[in-house]
């Protein structure tokens, strides 16, 4: 049986040598090639990768398959961040890009992201067409290696130049603060540290070498995995630690005292900072599962709020329309006005550094001030694995609108994506069933820190009840 290739919120991912095989890669790339060939736009596609195992081999095979199907490949020879590839798509006006990456997934995974000519992740109508194309392809033979040399492009210089236009590096230098950068052995190696040092900012790095096993765990810049970054910060007296995941579309930020500042808060802080320093008031976007601290700030500034389904492609559309100053997701993705319609972990870290430099206060201090101004918010995200029986029962349960949650009155039900229950005090719970595994993602946000754990327990009890 041929493997069914499905593109999720961020491309197709699978375990290498299990479903992520050369045969399936050829089918996926051929499906993309057919889609590009059917469009009226350019018949060229950028082909890039993160530093995962066999990435170079996959890129070479994809280039040959594209050429065989009448699409001209332009190869990016070195690992490159997803946002740098997105920027190159727009600058070079290609018919999109194929990026071999599994982002923050464990090292045994790889994947394919297809971005459209606007540099944004492909929307569902596009990926559905690609999936239909792939389904019709039982087998795609390996094209003969004719020794043909394909055009190559270095995406780094132009991308860094653009970052130099969007981030106030002179202000960072003037502050004299020190930075630690952790690329997690990933695609952003030589990016954030390079541009900071180029502008005279003292920057130390950890995990700044290729390791296809990512230290033996997922290349995810989350609190439990940032120990080396925190240690280096203590050694160097750094005011901030910035990190990116495997393909640098996600970020992780560590405050001066070693506290991990969750992405929800970074998105809200940067929204506030961009309004303050850039004067941008055209709008703000967040996924339905992202903190309502963003909502409170939008109300405070009288700025239009867009609440989207989960999946950055929806925020990307709003960036392309210049409808928003910033858009973000609680899963550590954001971008800003005038930039790529794609998650950019590199610019997130650099803007957070600028914000600390300009305001002269730690992120924790800035967050306290924000809470004092618009109220406090305490978000939690948890995953619960379900037995087949519980999943079946829960799937039916979420179709109905509950009137209460653990004895608390539900005042609003939102179905933008999954089921979101707004409670009387403004706290909320959101449930999203995974489309690929027996897991329910439970997001909760209390208005008081003391209520955070009880709300989370009530949310879990509703799943299992």
DAJO-V791258 format. One record per residue. PHI is phi in whole degrees, -180 to 180 (NA if undefined). Layout:
PHI ; PHI
This chain:
NA ; -78 ; -71 ; -80 ; -101 ; -121 ; -95 ; -89 ; -64 ; -146 ; 92 ; -104 ; -130 ; -162 ; -80 ; -62 ; 76 ; -100 ; -103 ; -86 ; -114 ; -59 ; -62 ; -73 ; -61 ; -61 ; -63 ; -63 ; -67 ; -63 ; -63 ; -67 ; -59 ; -64 ; -64 ; -60 ; -64 ; -82 ; -89 ; -84 ; -80 ; -60 ; -103 ; -123 ; -137 ; -73 ; -126 ; -131 ; -164 ; -96 ; -85 ; -64 ; -54 ; 69 ; -55 ; -60 ; -65 ; -65 ; -62 ; -63 ; -66 ; -62 ; -61 ; -67 ; -66 ; -59 ; -60 ; -63 ; -102 ; 81 ; -113 ; -83 ; -85 ; -122 ; -91 ; -97 ; -70 ; -105 ; -55 ; -140 ; -60 ; -52 ; -66 ; -68 ; -68 ; -60 ; -66 ; -66 ; -58 ; -70 ; -69 ; -89 ; 55 ; -90 ; -83 ; 124 ; -146 ; -113 ; -122 ; -84 ; -160 ; -116 ; 54 ; -97 ; -71 ; -57 ; -63 ; -75 ; -95 ; -142 ; -165 ; -129 ; -105 ; -110 ; -113 ; -84 ; -60 ; -87 ; 86 ; -91 ; -58 ; -60 ; -76 ; -54 ; -66 ; -75 ; -65 ; -63 ; -66 ; -64 ; -61 ; -63 ; -60 ; -64 ; -60 ; -79 ; -101 ; -71 ; -149 ; -117 ; -65 ; -70 ; -63 ; -63 ; -82 ; -82 ; 81 ; -64 ; -96 ; -90 ; -60 ; -121 ; -143 ; -96 ; -84 ; -67 ; -58 ; -70 ; -65 ; -65 ; -62 ; -65 ; -60 ; -63 ; -85 ; -99 ; -113 ; -85 ; -67 ; -57 ; -67 ; -65 ; -62 ; -61 ; -70 ; 75 ; -72 ; -106 ; -127 ; -116 ; -117 ; -120 ; -82 ; 53 ; 60 ; -100 ; -71 ; -88 ; -56 ; 82 ; -103 ; -57 ; -66 ; -63 ; -71 ; -65 ; -65 ; -60 ; -98 ; 81 ; -97 ; -70 ; -133 ; -106 ; -128 ; -130 ; 57 ; -99 ; -155 ; -78 ; -146 ; -68 ; -98 ; 48 ; 70 ; 91 ; -149 ; -65 ; -80 ; -116 ; -78 ; -107 ; -47 ; -63 ; -104 ; -102 ; -59 ; -67 ; -64 ; -63 ; -63 ; -65 ; -62 ; -64 ; -64 ; -98 ; 72 ; -72 ; -85 ; -157 ; -116 ; -122 ; -139 ; -132 ; -88 ; -54 ; -110 ; 66 ; -94 ; -118 ; -128 ; -141 ; -127 ; -117 ; -78 ; -56 ; -90 ; 89 ; -79 ; -76 ; -100 ; -65 ; -54 ; -49 ; -73 ; -64 ; -60 ; -66 ; -61 ; -70 ; -58 ; -59 ; -68 ; -69 ; -63 ; -67 ; -97 ; -100 ; 74 ; -79 ; -133 ; -79 ; 158 ; -145 ; -127 ; -150 ; -73 ; -61 ; -94 ; -94 ; -51 ; -80 ; -60 ; -65 ; -60 ; -64 ; -68 ; -61 ; -63 ; -60 ; -91 ; 58 ; -111 ; -67 ; -107 ; -112 ; -109 ; -107 ; -62 ; -69 ; 127 ; -69 ; -58 ; -71 ; -71 ; -56 ; -60 ; -70 ; -65 ; -62 ; -86 ; 54 ; -89 ; -137 ; -82 ; -154 ; -137 ; -152 ; -126 ; -61 ; -83 ; 75 ; -123 ; -156 ; -151 ; -129 ; -55 ; 79 ; -117 ; -72 ; -84 ; -147 ; -58 ; -136 ; -71 ; -69 ; -68 ; -60 ; -66 ; -70 ; -68 ; -63 ; -64 ; -60 ; -62 ; -66 ; -64 ; -73 ; -80 ; 67 ; -132 ; -66 ; -64 ; -61 ; -65 ; -65 ; -67 ; -59 ; -64 ; -65 ; -60 ; -63 ; -84 ; -125 ; 105 ; -103 ; -143 ; -131 ; -86 ; -137 ; -125 ; -138 ; -112 ; -122 ; -83 ; -111 ; -72 ; -55 ; -67 ; -66 ; -63 ; -62 ; -65 ; -68 ; -59 ; -73 ; -62 ; -72 ; -76 ; -100 ; -92 ; -73 ; -95 ; -150 ; -134 ; 57 ; 88 ; -100 ; -72 ; -88 ; -101 ; -154 ; -116 ; -116 ; -121 ; -59 ; -160 ; 74 ; -127 ; -117 ; -111 ; -95 ; -99 ; -57 ; -86 ; 93 ; -73 ; -155 ; -136 ; -130 ; -115 ; -134 ; -80 ; -67 ; -86 ; -118 ; -147 ; -76 ; -132 ; -112 ; -92 ; -117 ; -109 ; -134 ; -143 ; -94 ; -93 ; -124 ; -60 ; -67 ; -94 ; -62 ; -66 ; -60 ; -65 ; -60 ; -65 ; -64 ; -64 ; -67 ; -60 ; -67 ; -66 ; -85 ; -75
